[in-house]
Amino acid sequence: MKTEMKTAGWENKVRRVVPYTPGEQPKRKDVIKLNTNECPYPPSPKVKQALEHFGEESLRLYPDPQSLDLVEALADYYHVGKDQVFVGVGSDDVLALSFLTFFNSDKPVLFPDITYSFYDVWADLYRIPYQCQPLDDNFRLKKEDYMVENGGIIFPNPNAPTGLMEDIEVVEEIIAANPDSVVIVDEAYVDFGCTSVIPLVEKYENLLVVQTFSKSRAMAGMRIGYAIGSPKLIGYLNDVKFSFNSYTMNRLTLACGRACVEDEDYFREITQKIIATRERIKPELKRLGFLFQDSRANFIFARHETISAAELFEALKADGIFVRHWNKPRISEYLRITIGTDEEMDRLIAWLENYMESRRA
Ligand SMILES: *Cc1c(COP(=O)(O)O)cnc(C)c1O
């Protein structure tokens, strides 16, 4: 290992970080991929059209640094001003820039102990002090924990990887209690049956809501994320973006992103389908001995009453069914299972039935 090697002088001047580990993208094509919360359905047919009509000759030119085609489509969709929308290369890009822009204090940024595991990575990368606030025994957020002095607040709603939703009233109480900090609500999974706090950006100048095209809009491969907030917040975010990289969004992405937002019917259809599959699969998993709470996301975070998560994870993987497992305190007995197509979920259930049976024999 590296630690046994002598550190060269110059290495003391390197910004060293422990990177985020994304879920595996297996090379094999024959797997059932339920490990990174992608959408099992293709993007809108309008995106296909946009791809087909894209004129590659335009690639000669830089893209619009303001990304107006996409910003306008999102502003129309959410009934906010163009100066209230920021777009980036996936919400990871939007979130990373938001950490850099808004979390610039000696006081700790607050987020839950069980949450999106990129938050502490960005905080470490930028040397931002932070404090993890433990969720309660039922993995619920304790609002009082976010009513203490802080340098900023961030949490997903629904939370990841638990899938649990906090009521919009609780989220608003946290925002209202923190007029001296920026509060970021990461709504990566909001479209699967949770209420967005986007309407509250009119009321709270310090609220930034971040969403993504990667889950509910079936475009993880294109990399589009966005933030909605007050014109002041978005202005500060743009200042940092233009001090870093003016051209984050390429022409093809802007065209496809706009086409996607304009097809609301298809968006509703696929999110409803995923919700229906999730609800259908819940009793099946319960029958097989899984324990979990009410997920409002496109995944279920479950543990088994007798079989360890590590065992199930490995056995599933050996048979080409990929789910996510973290060897971390409090959640090491849980699997996060993305909701796939009905057929994929039926194959998962059949596999589990089989496994439980052969284990009993
Ligand atoms: C998936 C996810 C993101 C990042 O999504 P992008 O693909 O970068 O848009 C951000 N936050 C949470 C909680 C997520 O689960």
The ligand as an SDF file (V2000), in Angstrom:
LIG
                    3D

 15 15  0  0  0  0  0  0  0  0999 V2000
  -27.8880   10.5210   -7.6760 C   0  0  0  0  0  0  0  0  0  0  0  0
  -27.7870   11.6250   -6.6770 C   0  0  0  0  0  0  0  0  0  0  0  0
  -27.1700   12.8420   -6.9770 C   0  0  0  0  0  0  0  0  0  0  0  0
  -26.3470   13.0670   -8.2070 C   0  0  0  0  0  0  0  0  0  0  0  0
  -26.9300   12.8850   -9.3700 O   0  0  0  0  0  0  0  0  0  0  0  0
  -26.2830   13.3790  -10.7270 P   0  0  0  0  0  0  0  0  0  0  0  0
  -26.2750   12.1670  -11.5680 O   0  0  0  0  0  0  0  0  0  0  0  0
  -24.9250   13.9450  -10.4850 O   0  0  0  0  0  0  0  0  0  0  0  0
  -27.2390   14.4080  -11.1810 O   0  0  0  0  0  0  0  0  0  0  0  0
  -27.2030   13.8420   -6.0300 C   0  0  0  0  0  0  0  0  0  0  0  0
  -27.7770   13.6690   -4.8440 N   0  0  0  0  0  0  0  0  0  0  0  0
  -28.3550   12.5070   -4.4980 C   0  0  0  0  0  0  0  0  0  0  0  0
  -28.9520   12.3740   -3.1550 C   0  0  0  0  0  0  0  0  0  0  0  0
  -28.3590   11.4570   -5.4010 C   0  0  0  0  0  0  0  0  0  0  0  0
  -28.8740   10.2820   -5.0420 O   0  0  0  0  0  0  0  0  0  0  0  0
  1  2  1  0
  2  3  1  0
  2 14  2  0
  3  4  1  0
  3 10  2  0
  4  5  1  0
  5  6  1  0
  6  7  2  0
  6  8  1  0
  6  9  1  0
 10 11  1  0
 11 12  2  0
 12 13  1  0
 12 14  1  0
 14 15  1  0
M  END
$$$$
